[in-house]
Amino acid sequence: MRFERTEPFKADYERLSENEREAFRTAARSFNAAADRFAETKDPSSWPASLRVKPVTNAPGIFEMTWSFSGPDGRATWEWTTAIDAAGRSWPAVRWRRLGNHRIFREP
């Protein structure tokens, strides 16, 4: 899955501990494979239950993914976007918006 990162996401990533970064990277690999499947099929069962992918309440078009359940809490917000390659073809992509704990939902 193609992706881009917002500046707030990049700053959030820098604030994570190395263990949290590794946990996110592990979850992101599973997420990317599922996002590819979902983009092809539009089947909600493409998302692994362990990632708890769901829409963010009161934030249309923004979704959340849980990458850690046990201390510390780990969440990421994202949205669908479109990437354009060098040949001018468009592809579904993910824009990572925020990363951290429940506080990210204040400005998802």
C-alpha positions as a Python dict, from the first residue, in 0.01 Angstrom:
ca = {
    (1, 'M'): (0, 0, 0),
    (2, 'R'): (131, 340, -91),
    (3, 'F'): (127, 590, 192),
    (4, 'E'): (214, 940, 297),
    (5, 'R'): (263, 1091, 641),
    (6, 'T'): (142, 1425, 776),
    (7, 'E'): (378, 1650, 969),
    (8, 'P'): (187, 1582, 1296),
    (9, 'F'): (230, 1208, 1234),
    (10, 'K'): (605, 1251, 1183),
    (11, 'A'): (633, 1450, 1506),
    (12, 'D'): (423, 1190, 1692),
    (13, 'Y'): (651, 913, 1562),
    (14, 'E'): (960, 1092, 1693),
    (15, 'R'): (805, 1106, 2042),
    (16, 'L'): (756, 728, 2057),
    (17, 'S'): (1004, 505, 2236),
    (18, 'E'): (1200, 260, 2022),
    (19, 'N'): (982, -25, 2152),
    (20, 'E'): (668, 165, 2053),
    (21, 'R'): (812, 239, 1708),
    (22, 'E'): (887, -130, 1654),
    (23, 'A'): (535, -225, 1767),
    (24, 'F'): (388, 26, 1522),
    (25, 'R'): (611, -91, 1235),
    (26, 'T'): (505, -452, 1299),
    (27, 'A'): (136, -358, 1300),
    (28, 'A'): (185, -138, 991),
    (29, 'R'): (312, -436, 789),
    (30, 'S'): (-9, -626, 868),
    (31, 'F'): (-215, -311, 807),
    (32, 'N'): (-55, -252, 465),
    (33, 'A'): (-133, -603, 345),
    (34, 'A'): (-493, -567, 466),
    (35, 'A'): (-525, -221, 306),
    (36, 'D'): (-418, -369, -28),
    (37, 'R'): (-683, -641, 6),
    (38, 'F'): (-949, -389, 106),
    (39, 'A'): (-862, -156, -183),
    (40, 'E'): (-915, -444, -426),
    (41, 'T'): (-1226, -599, -272),
    (42, 'K'): (-1389, -332, -51),
    (43, 'D'): (-1456, -622, 188),
    (44, 'P'): (-1452, -503, 553),
    (45, 'S'): (-1336, -851, 658),
    (46, 'S'): (-1000, -766, 495),
    (47, 'W'): (-896, -594, 818),
    (48, 'P'): (-748, -822, 1087),
    (49, 'A'): (-959, -805, 1403),
    (50, 'S'): (-639, -753, 1602),
    (51, 'L'): (-595, -404, 1449),
    (52, 'R'): (-947, -284, 1534),
    (53, 'V'): (-976, -69, 1221),
    (54, 'K'): (-1285, 151, 1243),
    (55, 'P'): (-1406, 505, 1166),
    (56, 'V'): (-1320, 779, 1413),
    (57, 'T'): (-1634, 913, 1578),
    (58, 'N'): (-1725, 1267, 1465),
    (59, 'A'): (-1441, 1279, 1208),
    (60, 'P'): (-1585, 1185, 867),
    (61, 'G'): (-1339, 1005, 640),
    (62, 'I'): (-1085, 942, 917),
    (63, 'F'): (-1018, 595, 1055),
    (64, 'E'): (-827, 456, 1349),
    (65, 'M'): (-609, 151, 1391),
    (66, 'T'): (-496, 8, 1724),
    (67, 'W'): (-137, -110, 1726),
    (68, 'S'): (-97, -176, 2099),
    (69, 'F'): (-352, -280, 2359),
    (70, 'S'): (-126, -326, 2658),
    (71, 'G'): (79, -45, 2805),
    (72, 'P'): (122, 190, 2653),
    (73, 'D'): (-194, 227, 2449),
    (74, 'G'): (-109, 267, 2078),
    (75, 'R'): (-338, 419, 1816),
    (76, 'A'): (-296, 568, 1471),
    (77, 'T'): (-538, 770, 1262),
    (78, 'W'): (-542, 765, 884),
    (79, 'E'): (-751, 841, 578),
    (80, 'W'): (-775, 716, 223),
    (81, 'T'): (-614, 930, -44),
    (82, 'T'): (-488, 885, -400),
    (83, 'A'): (-124, 861, -508),
    (84, 'I'): (-20, 949, -864),
    (85, 'D'): (280, 765, -1009),
    (86, 'A'): (532, 899, -1264),
    (87, 'A'): (318, 769, -1553),
    (88, 'G'): (16, 963, -1426),
    (89, 'R'): (-172, 656, -1300),
    (90, 'S'): (-365, 690, -976),
    (91, 'W'): (-349, 438, -693),
    (92, 'P'): (-528, 412, -360),
    (93, 'A'): (-306, 523, -76),
    (94, 'V'): (-318, 582, 298),
    (95, 'R'): (-238, 917, 460),
    (96, 'W'): (-119, 855, 816),
    (97, 'R'): (-246, 1147, 1024),
    (98, 'R'): (-163, 1095, 1393),
    (99, 'L'): (12, 837, 1610),
    (100, 'G'): (17, 778, 1985),
    (101, 'N'): (-246, 714, 2250),
    (102, 'H'): (-607, 831, 2298),
    (103, 'R'): (-492, 1196, 2301),
    (104, 'I'): (-459, 1185, 1923),
    (105, 'F'): (-839, 1179, 1897),
    (106, 'R'): (-850, 1543, 2010),
    (107, 'E'): (-716, 1634, 1664),
    (108, 'P'): (-735, 1314, 1459),
}
